[in-house]
Amino acid sequence: MSRTTDDTGQTFLSLANRAASSIEAAARALAERALRRKLRVAVTGLSRAGKTVFLTALLHNLHLAARLKEGQTGHLPFFDPVAKGTLEDVTLRPLADMAAFPFLPNLDRLLDPSPEFPPSTTGLSGFGAALRYRPQGIIGRQLVDTTTVEVEIIDYPGEWLLDLPMLEQSFEEWSAAMLRLSHADGRASIKGAWRDITPDAAATEEALEAARQSYTQYLRACREPPLSLSFVQPGRFLRLGDEVDLTALRFCPLSVTAGAAVKPGSIAAVMRERFERYKREIVRPFYETVFSGFDRQFVLVDVIGALNAGPRAFEDMRLALNTVLQSFRRDDEGFLARLFGLRMDKVLFAATKSDHVTANQFHNLRLLLRAMMTDDAGRLPMNTIESEFAALSAVKCTANRRVLYQGQQITVLEGVIKEHGAVEQLFPGEIPEHLPTAEDWASERFRFYDFQPPSLERDRGRGIPHIHLDKALQFLIGDLFW
Amino acid sequence: MNDGMRIKPGILPSGTTTPIPGAIVEPTPSLPAVVESAALATRPRRRIRWGIALGVSAALAIAGAIVIDAGLWLGDLFERSLWLGAAATALFGSVLAALVGFVGGEYRNLLRLRSAQTIREQGHLLMQAGGSFEGRGFMNDLLRLTSGNPAGRALCEQYRDALADTHDDREAMELFERIVLRPLDEAAYGAVRRAARDTAIGASVSPVAGIDALIVLWRSLRMVREVAQVYGLRPTRLSVLALVRRMFVTATFAVTADVVGDVLGAHLGGRVAGLVSGKLAEGVYAGVRTARLGLLAVEQCRPLPFADDDRPNLRQLVAQSLGSLLPAGERSP
């Protein structure tokens, strides 16, 4: 009798134990799920700012950081989860609702024995990185062994970004702005049939298509050297992307006055309708996909390229960036905030390709970037909670060397200049710490060259050498790893 | 950047530049194990100190007397027998050689300690210097000092690997903190915790009052040695004494508010312990004192000063090392 009670008691106890342990497991799983965080990071930048290379290097270095052997530091020592050794695992995967960012093909190009930079982006794509780590905070440590931060990063052609301000403009306003710009120094020299269109003429699809092509040619001429301008609207004309309905793109700036009556069926009337359709069917959906639901952003700026291209291109890039970034304001002035409920916490403005200058110029590069991004009153185009300026290079192509040259001690860059094929030393000059003055432009203070990416065969397992990528990462997402 | 003629930006024809060695850290295959401490120590000119002069002259007088006496004694022996004289000379000579070796070793270690001090002062300046690239020579000194023990040397290798030519001085220092000093700090705290626990146990179980004082003294000195070793100093008796002296000087001059707060907190912890048992409380006090001494040793031996938010916390250290001694539920926070 007593034995049976004992048995029952035992069974009871073991049942209770089992229940307790399964409850504990469930609680842990629940905590793990509750602590899992997901965030979308936008990488914003005009074309040629280096978004694709940046993303490739970032993903690759992150991926390898969790696979370092004991005693290896890797290339992200300033990213806390890597430095503290708490990063357990990083998995990369494409996003569910978007084309996959061509990470592996891009990486293969960089890791090739004769490496090349990946080609520029032609369409919208994204990639996710799930970073599993051991929490170090007092609370997190008690609740779970490991938890995950999922970072989704989106890449898109920089040209598309330029269309953002158009959402707020009417056809007449936009036309007036574009025509004013097209008469400015430099652009005025580009001829094109679109300049001679009569708004009142009857519209045919052929005429509209001819106008689109002629305007696209004009935009292309603006962007290519020798002009190398950035503010080319609509940017989509230069980078169509897949499955775009060309009929929506059949418009160009016309000299029409706002409020004036237009003849139905005339070119002006049809183009206005196409303009609205373009905004509605192409620009808006793009922004809804890309810029909804993210709260952190890298803004990449090719300051070096702009300096190299001369004063006109420099000012034009500044205009383009400021116009675009105005839309990201958090208050009601920023229409993305109004339209899509967009709120941004943290923005990192980064001058890319900073391996084109010597390391002692990084400070000036940051100051110059700051000067480029602020308006005359010293305001940033987007007032976020936290913002920071950085000199960045996703792939470090050069080495700094201190040498004696013509009796002076200077720091020079050593690397393989594109199309030269051999290691050379270069003195790139000085970056002005303020917006360059006319004298700065005239007096040849700087000269930058594009470099060949370095051969990475030697440290394949360690990742891609870079400049300040880890600090950028730490600033933007480091606070999530508690 | 340059005071002279401005150099025109562009490609420099090959062969027109001369590299300046050592300006930027170049990875070397392995670090030199031996440090030329004398090269590191830069000694300022000082006035004559009469106390030292007195000590030195007295020591010289005594040494002279001993040498003369020994000479006479040896001469005496030689007169008696050649063999006896030769054996005595050999004995005396070996004593002399050992003495010279001993003093030399102690002196070298003292110099090393002093150079560590110089390095720390320089390091403090460099930690403020963003955007400059002047500190690479200093970094080499720092690395040489820290690779004094195998663990430190491995970490330094890792550091050299992670440091890029694009990191400015402040970043280089920050990286050094992250990669090299954090693990070393942990090891040093471990030594302090062990010592605190040992002295606490020793003091609480010792039957006679005098013995616990001896235990504390012996264990504390051993702890200081261990801490110094962690940071690559090679402590011998004399340099440990110098270190302890400096620790006490610092302790008297720099009883900062947070130390007071820490000690207060530790006392509160002690009061809780006091409720448990008088003897145990004594032990805990001894442990707290040792831990505090340990932290002073860490601050003296660490090649870079602590960043403000990284400063070690006495209370936490005490809780970690002595917590297990107290009955559950009555541990100090």
Interface residues (C-beta under 8 A of the other chain):
Chain A: G71 Q72 T73 G74 H75 P77 F78 A83 D355 A359 N360 F362 H363 K396 A399 N400 R401 R402 V403 L404 Y405 Q406 G407 Q408 Q409 I410 T411 V412 I417 E424 Q425 L426 F427 P428 G429 E430 E444 R445 F446 R447 Y449 P465 I467 H468
Chain B: M1 N2 G4 M5 I7 K8 P9 G10 I11 L12 S14 T16 T17 T18 P19 I20 A23 I24 G130 G131 S132 F133 A154 E157 Q158 Y159 D161 A162 A164 D165 T166 H167 D168 E171 E174 L175 R178 I179
